[in-house]
């Protein structure tokens, strides 16, 4: 019950338009979200080191909800890894390319990167994916396929994206890739980390 109330309050807050943004390093936001989300035995792969214009707290919450959703709904699978990706897990910060032979296929992998056209970013996992017939429902408030879920995680994600003026879509036709991939477009993306302040 506490989780449901917390999700409802979060959803109400996130619907407010973001008036002010600042440059936020995608990798730093993903790492901060990773530390606070219950990611169990999953690993995080950061393929790109760029900056997006966002409200830092709300952006972190968007990523936390995506990470939580991926872990809760993923099953072991295989995904190709980018050679320049850095992989983070519960006990390791080793480069992903160096330990490819040691990877455990029973561990969910989550990747965060920039869209090919540099108009946004994506969060992908190597789980079972989202059936095509559910694509139209996953962002609905209260929709869940998990008996213990509240059905508000992805609704919060969409609400935060909308508040920033971003679009969020579930990627289709990913060739040989498995899992879900959420793509955020209409995002201001810069190529380098912001200067230290």
DABELBEL-V732747 format. One record per backbone hydrogen bond with DSSP energy under -0.5 kcal/mol. NH is the residue of the N-H (numbers start at 0). CO is the residue of the C=O. Records with the same first field share a line. If there is no record, write none. Layout:
NH->CO ; CO
This chain:
4->0
5->1
6->2
7->3
8->4
9->5
10->6
11->7
12->8
13->9
14->10
15->12
17->162
18->16
21->53
23->51
25->49
26->49
28->24
29->25
30->26
31->27
32->28
33->29
34->30
35->31
36->32
38->36
41->38
42->107
43->87
44->109
45->85
46->44 ; 111
47->111
49->47
50->189
51->23
52->187
53->21 ; 51
55->53
58->54
59->55
60->56
61->57
62->58
63->59
64->60
65->61
66->62
67->63
68->64
69->65
70->66
71->67
72->68
73->69
76->104
84->81
85->45
86->84 ; 93
87->43
88->91
95->84
96->84
98->94
99->96
101->98
102->98 ; 99
104->102
106->103
109->42
110->123
111->44
112->121
114->119
117->114
120->183
121->112
122->181
123->110
124->179
125->108
130->128
133->130
134->130 ; 131
136->133
137->133
139->136
141->150
142->139 ; 150
148->145
155->151
156->152
157->153
158->154
159->155
160->156
161->157
162->158
163->159 ; 160
164->160 ; 161
165->160
166->184
168->182
170->168 ; 180
176->173
181->122
182->168 ; 180
183->120
184->166 ; 182
185->118
186->118
188->186
189->50
